Amino acid sequence: MIRISAPLIVATLFAQTARAEVPQVVTDIAPVQALVAQVMAGVGVPETIIPPNASPHDYAMRPSEARNMAGADLVVWVGPALTPWLAGPLVALSGDAVHLSLMGLPETKLLPFRDGAAFAGHAHAAEGDVHVEEGGETHAEEEHGAGFDPHVWLDPQNAAAWLPVIAQTLAELDPENAAIYRDNAQTAQADLAQLEEDISAQLAPFAQARFIVMHDAYHYFEARFGVEAVGAVSESDATTPGPARITELRAELAQAKAVCAFAEPQMNAALMATVTEGQQVNTGILDPMGTILTAGPSLYGGMLRGMADSMATCLSQ
C-alpha cells in the first residue's frame, strides 16, 4: 500500500486551489493575447478568440471559443470598432466578467480614418499623438471608436501604455500575484522601448518611399515609424472594394510611382493582383496579426519586427 502523508495532501489541495484562483482571461486577437501573456508570464496563459489567419472584422466564433468566453473572468479586446460582431456575445456569454476595451482607454493614442483609396494630403505623422481625453461625451465616442481607426495595436506606444493597465486589472482580480503582473509589465515595456528604437532606425531610410497596402490597417505603424502608404485596396474594415476604388488606386499607383505593394495573409491576394496588373511594382507581405508566428508572449514583438523586415526588403529593391 502506498501511503500519502497528510502534509502532502494539504499541499496538493492548496496548489490546486491556488491554480483555480488564477483569473481565466480571454482576448480577441493574437497580438493582444501576446501582450496579456507577457503580463501573466509565470502565472497563467490567456486564451484567444480569433485565429491569426482570420480577419477580425468578420468572424464567426466556434463552440470552443464561445465556451472559453463563457468561462472568462476577464476579457481583453480592442473594442467594438474592430469587432462589432463580438459586442453581443461578449455580453451574452461573459456578462459577469471584467471587460477591458483597449481602444476605450484614455491612454490609447487614436488616429482618424483616412478617406478614399488614395491618401494624398494625410499628414498622419503629425497626428501620431492624438488621443481623446477621458470624460463626458468625447470619451463615450472614443469607447465606441466613432471616427477612429481601430488598428491601435500597431503602435507600440499604445501597447506600452496598455501593459500597466492590464497588470492592474489582473492585480485586482488576483491580489496574490499582483507583484508578478506589475513586474512583468515593466519588463515588457522596456522590451517594447528597445523594439521601437530598432524599428525606427531600420525604417528611417524609407521615409520618402511610396507604397500601397492591402487594406487601410497600418496608419498607426506608419505614423509611429515615419513611413507613409499612398493608398489601400480596401478600407479600414476590409470590405471588398468596388470597381471605382480599384480604378482610383491604379491611377494613384502609377502617378505616385509606388515601388511596392503589400498584400496580407488574411485577405484575397487576387485583389492586389488586379490593382498591380501591368504596373512595375515590387510585392511584399504585411501581416498585422502574426499569422505564421507561434502564439504566446513573443508574438507581438515578432509581428512588428516581421512587418518592418518585410517593408525594408520590399522598399529597398
Order of alpha helices (4+ residues) and beta strands (2+ residues): alpha-beta-alpha-beta-alpha-beta-alpha-beta-alpha-alpha-alpha-beta-alpha-beta-alpha-beta-alpha-beta-alpha
